[in-house]
Amino acid sequence: MVSSEILLRYMTLSRYTMDMTTYFLYARKSTEDEERQVMSIEAQLAELMAYAKREHIKIVETFIESKSAKSPGREVFGKMIEAIYKSKTPIGILAWHPDRLARNSIDGGQIIYLIDTAKIVSLKFPTFWFEPTPQGLFMLQVAFGQSKYYSDNLSENVKRGIRQKLRRGEWPTNAPFGYINNPKTRNIEPDPTKARIIRKAFEEYAEGRHTLKSLRDQMNLWGIVSKMGKPMPIASLQRMLKNEAYIGVIRHDGESYVGNFPTIIPRATFEKVQEVMRNRGRARHSKKRHDFPFTGLFTCGECGAAITAQWAKGRYRYYRCTKRLGRCSQSYTSENLLAEQLRDVISKIAIPEDWPDKMLAQVDIWEKEGVQSSEDAVRNLDLRLKEAKQKLDKLVNAFLDGSIEKEVYLTKKDELIRDKVSLAKQKDDCARRGNYWIEPLRGWIMASKDATTAASSGGLDALKSVAGKIGTNRRLRDKIVSLDWNGEWKITADFLNSFSTVPQESERSEHADFYAIPTMSGCRELNSVFTHPKRTYCRYTTPRRPRLEYDNNASVSDCLFRLTSAFP
């Protein structure tokens, strides 16, 4: 039996509903992204308008919102509730389903309280029945509870899926800049264009050729801009340079995980960029920055102090010793004289313009043929990976047992994860190619090509960049530049120097058959008198395509030497 008081209130509310009720229309989609669930709002409005026309419902105001209802704090919903409180006439709400109004206990409680106080006299849903009776309120609470359960359960399912993706090494969210999501593999892969730009940006910043501002301007020229079409903000550029995803590390909730996706940046380059950013982040005394390309490149050949620069007559740039280590007799040197000498030095290792393409073609042949991976190296890497995994397991167990603090755990875990990523990449390289020197060899060829360009027509920054790569102990004394060749560049310089030496006529006549045919056969020389300057013995026979023998464990320098000797 329904009490007379409840029956009287129901009859009063029914009379208000039938005669005087005006309605607020409320439509909501869960995401704030304008590109997602685009049709959700439009479809709700179309259905609700048709329902209102069919049921003769008078709509006085429409509220549209794009925000999740899982937590309280929706701005548009709050304005609607405020308008209901201020209204002097009974109000009804028209929505697609109760879950459009609330998915949390606070907002759901507000709706029920407004019904209890007769501020809301009617709720209309095309897919759900409701009347302001005890049974109706009970069913509404059940609907709100189901909506909250759905949200909570969905959240747990998403978190569980993210944890599983992290265990498999898959990127758990939208792909970071430079990657794209692959729906087939449910992982990320490098974007062909943006990945090259990111790699170039890291390399140039690691070499010290850019500040953050100049790198931002350079990326703007390469077409990397913000969503508004403006240059990338400096803060976004800093986040990009610190993003460990480019070296195969996933950061999630403060922890590191090994990523199972291709890397974009070598770890050595990434670490160099972090070092440059740390050094540049220190406080500086100088407020004005001058453009002196060769500063930081040389030291004084007399006292060992650094070489600085200054303007003369406002137009000319001169370099001199800072004299901070004591008395020094060295005088000023003009920038033009330094540039001319650097071009002369770089020209000693500048290979002919047609060599790089030939060399790269030979490297491609080597890579396609492949070299069997060293089993000992792979076994060693497997052991080191196993040790790293055991250390990680012990670390996790120690943390779970409470033996170590969380800060120590996270720091040690981060170190072990980085080691595992590095070892896994080394193992992958050995298993895939077996010839670890291929990529360094390609790098040397491209650097040699850059050196050739810099020696002939390169700018001052290009000269500094090349000089920093090819030599160490770079000195300036008595206006003369000198340096010591780095590794493979010494081999290059020696080879080009010997190549430019023309044999004497008597030597040519004595061994005429050796110089008669300009093509290398690749066979071993039987006469031990004629030996290659390094190891390889060659003789000249009928013209044929060069064929080089190579060793699986040959060093990069040896390969460079053999490669250059293949194109005399």
BELJO-V393997 format. One record per backbone hydrogen bond with DSSP energy under -0.5 kcal/mol. CO is the residue of the C=O (numbers start at 0). NH is the residue of the N-H. E is the energy in kcal/mol with one decimal. If there is no record, write none. Layout:
<<CO:NH:E> <CO:NH:E>>
This chain:
<<2:6:-2.3> <3:7:-2.4> <4:8:-2.3> <5:9:-2.6> <6:10:-2.4> <7:11:-2.3> <8:12:-2.8> <9:13:-2.6> <10:14:-2.1> <11:15:-2.4> <12:16:-2.9> <13:17:-2.5> <14:18:-2.3> <15:19:-2.3> <15:20:-1.6> <21:91:-2.5> <22:59:-2.5> <22:60:-1.0> <23:25:-0.5> <23:93:-3.0> <24:62:-3.5> <26:64:-2.0> <28:66:-1.4> <32:35:-1.2> <36:39:-0.8> <36:40:-0.7> <37:41:-0.7> <38:42:-2.7> <39:43:-2.2> <40:44:-2.6> <41:45:-2.1> <42:46:-2.4> <43:47:-2.8> <44:48:-2.6> <45:49:-1.9> <46:50:-2.3> <47:51:-2.7> <48:52:-2.1> <49:53:-2.0> <50:54:-2.2> <51:55:-0.6> <51:56:-2.7> <56:58:-0.7> <57:22:-2.6> <57:59:-0.6> <60:24:-2.6> <62:26:-2.6> <64:28:-1.9> <68:102:-1.1> <73:77:-2.0> <74:78:-1.9> <75:79:-2.0> <76:80:-2.3> <77:81:-2.4> <78:82:-2.3> <79:83:-1.9> <80:84:-2.2> <81:85:-2.0> <82:86:-1.3> <89:21:-1.1> <90:120:-2.5> <90:121:-0.8> <91:23:-2.8> <92:94:-0.5> <92:123:-2.8> <93:25:-2.5> <94:125:-0.6> <95:126:-0.9> <96:99:-2.1> <96:100:-0.6> <97:100:-1.2> <97:101:-1.8> <103:107:-2.1> <104:108:-2.1> <105:109:-1.9> <106:110:-1.9> <107:111:-2.1> <108:112:-2.6> <109:113:-2.4> <110:114:-1.7> <111:115:-2.4> <112:116:-2.0> <113:118:-2.1> <113:119:-1.9> <114:117:-1.4> <118:90:-1.2> <118:120:-0.6> <121:92:-2.1> <123:94:-2.2> <124:127:-0.8> <127:124:-0.7> <130:132:-2.8> <132:136:-3.2> <133:137:-2.1> <134:138:-2.4> <135:139:-2.3> <136:140:-2.4> <137:141:-2.2> <138:142:-2.3> <139:143:-2.7> <140:144:-2.7> <141:145:-2.6> <142:146:-2.2> <143:147:-2.4> <144:148:-2.7> <145:149:-2.6> <146:150:-2.1> <147:151:-2.9> <148:152:-2.9> <149:153:-2.6> <150:154:-2.4> <151:155:-2.1> <152:156:-2.4> <153:157:-2.5> <154:158:-2.4> <155:159:-2.5> <156:160:-2.4> <157:161:-2.4> <158:162:-2.5> <159:163:-2.1> <160:164:-2.2> <161:165:-2.4> <162:166:-1.9> <163:167:-1.7> <164:168:-0.5> <164:169:-3.1> <165:168:-0.9> <168:259:-4.1> <175:178:-2.3> <177:190:-2.8> <179:188:-2.0> <180:182:-0.7> <181:185:-1.8> <181:186:-1.0> <186:181:-3.3> <188:179:-2.6> <190:194:-2.6> <191:195:-0.7> <192:196:-1.7> <193:197:-2.6> <194:198:-2.5> <195:199:-2.3> <196:200:-2.6> <197:201:-2.6> <198:202:-2.2> <199:203:-2.4> <200:204:-2.2> <201:205:-2.6> <202:206:-1.5> <203:208:-2.2> <204:207:-1.3> <210:214:-2.5> <211:215:-2.1> <212:216:-2.2> <213:217:-2.2> <214:218:-2.6> <215:219:-1.7> <216:220:-1.7> <217:221:-1.4> <218:223:-3.0> <219:222:-1.1> <222:224:-0.9> <223:231:-0.6> <225:228:-1.9> <229:225:-3.6> <232:236:-2.0> <233:237:-2.5> <234:238:-2.1> <235:239:-2.1> <236:240:-2.3> <237:241:-1.3> <238:242:-0.5> <239:242:-1.0> <241:243:-0.6> <242:245:-1.1> <243:246:-1.5> <243:248:-2.0> <244:247:-1.6> <245:263:-2.1> <245:264:-2.4> <247:258:-2.7> <248:250:-0.5> <249:251:-0.6> <249:256:-2.1> <251:254:-1.8> <254:251:-2.6> <256:249:-3.0> <265:269:-2.2> <266:270:-2.7> <267:271:-2.0> <268:272:-2.2> <269:273:-2.1> <270:274:-2.0> <271:275:-2.4> <272:276:-2.4> <273:277:-2.3> <274:278:-2.5> <275:279:-2.3> <276:280:-1.1> <278:281:-1.1> <287:289:-0.5> <289:291:-1.1> <290:292:-0.5> <291:294:-1.4> <293:296:-1.6> <293:297:-0.6> <297:306:-1.3> <298:475:-1.8> <299:303:-1.2> <304:299:-3.5> <305:307:-0.5> <305:321:-2.2> <306:295:-0.8> <307:319:-2.3> <309:317:-2.6> <311:314:-1.6> <311:315:-2.4> <315:311:-2.7> <316:334:-2.1> <317:309:-2.2> <318:332:-2.3> <319:307:-2.7> <322:325:-0.7> <332:318:-3.0> <333:337:-1.8> <334:338:-2.6> <335:339:-2.2> <336:340:-2.2> <337:341:-2.6> <338:342:-2.1> <339:343:-1.8> <340:344:-2.5> <341:345:-3.0> <342:346:-2.1> <343:347:-0.6> <344:347:-1.3> <345:348:-1.6> <346:349:-0.6> <348:350:-0.7> <351:354:-1.4> <351:355:-0.6> <353:357:-1.1> <354:358:-3.0> <355:359:-2.8> <356:360:-1.9> <357:361:-2.0> <358:362:-2.4> <359:363:-2.3> <360:364:-1.8> <361:365:-2.3> <362:366:-2.5> <363:367:-2.4> <364:368:-2.5> <365:369:-2.3> <372:374:-0.6> <373:377:-1.9> <374:378:-2.6> <375:379:-2.4> <376:380:-2.3> <377:381:-2.5> <378:382:-2.3> <379:383:-2.3> <380:384:-2.6> <381:385:-2.4> <382:386:-2.5> <383:387:-2.4> <384:388:-2.3> <385:389:-2.4> <386:390:-2.6> <387:391:-2.2> <388:392:-2.5> <389:393:-2.5> <390:394:-2.3> <391:395:-2.4> <392:396:-2.5> <393:397:-2.5> <394:398:-2.1> <395:399:-2.6> <396:400:-2.1> <397:402:-2.5> <397:403:-0.8> <398:401:-0.9> <404:408:-2.3> <405:409:-2.8> <406:410:-2.1> <407:411:-2.6> <408:412:-2.6> <409:413:-2.2> <410:414:-1.8> <411:415:-2.4> <412:416:-2.7> <413:417:-2.1> <414:418:-2.2> <415:419:-2.5> <416:420:-2.4> <417:421:-2.4> <418:422:-2.8> <419:423:-2.8> <420:424:-2.1> <421:425:-2.2> <422:426:-2.6> <423:427:-2.5> <424:428:-2.5> <425:429:-2.3> <426:430:-2.8> <427:431:-2.2> <428:432:-2.5> <428:433:-1.4> <432:370:-1.3> <433:435:-0.6> <434:437:-1.8> <435:439:-0.6> <436:440:-2.0> <437:441:-2.5> <438:442:-2.6> <439:443:-2.3> <440:444:-2.1> <441:445:-2.6> <442:446:-2.4> <443:447:-2.7> <444:448:-2.1> <445:449:-2.2> <446:450:-2.4> <447:451:-2.2> <448:452:-2.0> <449:453:-2.8> <450:454:-2.4> <451:455:-1.3> <452:456:-3.0> <452:457:-0.8> <453:457:-0.9> <458:462:-2.0> <459:463:-2.2> <460:464:-2.4> <461:465:-2.4> <462:466:-2.6> <463:467:-2.2> <464:468:-1.0> <465:468:-0.7> <465:469:-2.2> <466:470:-1.4> <469:485:-2.8> <471:483:-2.9> <473:298:-1.7> <474:481:-2.1> <475:300:-2.2> <476:479:-1.7> <479:476:-2.3> <481:474:-2.9> <483:471:-3.0> <485:488:-2.3> <485:489:-1.0> <486:489:-1.1> <486:490:-1.1> <487:491:-2.2> <488:492:-2.7> <489:493:-2.8> <490:494:-2.6> <491:495:-2.8> <492:496:-2.2> <493:497:-2.5> <494:498:-2.7> <495:499:-1.8> <496:500:-0.5> <497:500:-0.5> <499:501:-0.5> <503:507:-2.0> <504:508:-2.6> <505:509:-1.9> <506:510:-1.5> <508:511:-0.8> <510:513:-0.9> <510:514:-0.9> <511:515:-0.9> <512:516:-0.6> <515:517:-0.5> <518:540:-0.7> <525:527:-0.7> <526:529:-1.0> <528:530:-1.0> <535:531:-0.7> <538:520:-1.4> <550:553:-1.5> <554:558:-2.2> <555:559:-2.5> <556:560:-2.4> <557:561:-2.7> <558:562:-2.8> <559:563:-2.8> <560:564:-1.9> <561:565:-0.6> <562:565:-1.2> <563:566:-1.4>>
